[in-house]
Amino acid sequence: MIDLRKKDFSRDELIRLLNTPMEDVQELFDTALAIKKETLGDEVYFRGLLEFSNICAKNCYYCGVRCGRKNLHRYEITDDEVREAARFAVENNFASMVIQAGERTNKAFVDRITRALDIIMEESGNDMAVTLSLGEQTEDTFKKWRDHGASRYLLRIESSNRELFEKIHPVDHLHAYERRIEGLELLRKTGYQVGTGVMIGLPFQTVEDLADDLLFFKKMDIDMFGMGPYIEHEDTPLYQYRHLLPPPEERFWLSIKMIAVLRLLVNDANMAATTAMQTLYPEGREKAMLAGANVIMPNLTPVKYREDYLLYENKPGLEQEKEDTVEYLEKCITGIGLRVGYGKKGDPLHY
């Protein structure tokens, strides 16, 4: 029996934990939740999510907004819509927002994001923690956004196994594994709280790969995590390998085990209960929170854009208005004995 409360785990132990049979998994989840409560308390933090634009220069094989999808309506939200979302976040006592978009590096895009940050800072009296999830950028761009108020950055590695990474991305300079690693190092250098994550249940992926991902997170000293099950999108190249996928329920529970094992490994980091979990399992986010996740992201994107930001299929919450979502999520959180950390930025202790 593995001592779930020890400080370090070997690769073999991580593999065994990820392979825990469902009838024995409750102890793993309960221990992860207990560690999370002891280290970070019983609060779950809201991060108001803005899906800023689905225009993307990249062509990743798994993604519904890849530039190769010619029939997708592309959008970018306006400054006024950013202001409205920021106002909503402030009025509803959120202390944190996330700006996510397809990856672009051109000056016009960099300037738009800078302006969005200025608007959020203005509306919040410089008192909003903003996470960016905008892909690989230059050190100067990272610095510029940091200077305009961004303090956290999520750059998902998607898989730390180079061979698998190269199976799910085009193999070229724009999608290079080294550049992704370098991006994480630049973020640390420019003073961000650094976030990353992986897709779980990809074609060609093994449990050994996932154990290596966990060790990679530990080695890179990551502060926050956003990870969840891989969900296929029929208009992407990876869809042709769907026969290799574990069934949805298996991918879901493997994702929950990943969160729990990561919580044992990194007690003090922030971990999101992602929307993808909800797609595969009706109470997916609750299960993630009960296994140690402590961040949830109400979607503040104007409803008219949401169906154009489908990174994967069957995404929930497309029709819900912002108010419903907040109310609904609060009910989910209190319903499982946790509470919302209103008015708190929820910086990871790890940072």
C-alpha positions, 0 to 999 in steps of 0.5 A: 500500500502506498502512503498517500501522505508522503512528500515524494512519489516514484514514477512506478508509484504514480503509475500504480496510483493512476491505475487504481481500480474504481472500487478502491479509488475513494481513499485517493480522492478523499486524501487529495481533498483533505490535503487541499483543505489542510493546505488551502482551506475549503474555498473554491475560487472563481475566475471569470472567463473571457473567450476573447477570440477564436482566430488562431495562427496555429493548426494543432491536430486536436483543436476546433479553432485550428487555422485549418478549419476554413468554415468556422466563423471567426470573431474577436470581442470588442472593447465594450464587451471586455468592459461589460465582462469586467464590470460584471466580474467586479459587481459579482465580487470576482477578484480574478479573470482569465483571457483566453484566445487562439494564438497570435503574435502580431502587433495588432493582437498584442495591442488589443490584449494590452488594451483589454488589460487596461480596461479590466484594471480601470474597471476594477481599480487595479484590483483584478488578478488576470490570467492570460492563456494566449500561447507562446509569445516573445519575452517582450510581449510577456513583459508588456502584458505583465506591466499592464496588469496580467499576473498569471499565465496558462501555457499548456504543454498538452503532453510532456512526451516529445514523441506524443507532442509531435503526433498531435501537432504539425512538426514545424517551427510554429509548433515546436516542443522546445518553444513550448518549454522555452515559453514556460521558462520565459514566463517564470523569468518575467514574473508570472505565476506559471500554469500548464496542463495536459490532455488526458486520454489522447490517442497514443497516450499511455498511463506511463506518459501521464505519470511522466507529465506529473513528474514534469510538472513537479520538475518545472515547479508549476504554480497552477494547472488546467488539465482535463480529458481529451474530447474529440472534434470531428473537424480535426485530423486527430478525429480519425484516431477516435477508435483508439480512445478509451470510452468517455467515462474512462477518460473522465475518471482518469482525469479525476485521478490525475487531479487527485494524484497531482494534489498529493504531489503538489499540495499548494498549487491551484488546480482548475475543475475544467468545463471539459470534465462536465462534458463527459460526466454530468457532475464532472466539475463537482467530482474534480473539486472533491478530488482536490481542484480549487478553481472554477471558471464561470464563462463571461463570454457574450453568448453570441460568440460561444458556439464559435469557441468550441475547442471540442464537441458537446461543450456545456453552458453555451446558452446559459447567461452569465448570471445563471452560470454563477448561481449554478456554480455556487450551488454546485460548490456549496452542495458538496460542502465547499464555499466560494472564495468571493473577493479573493484573488486566490493566489497559489501558495506555491507561488 
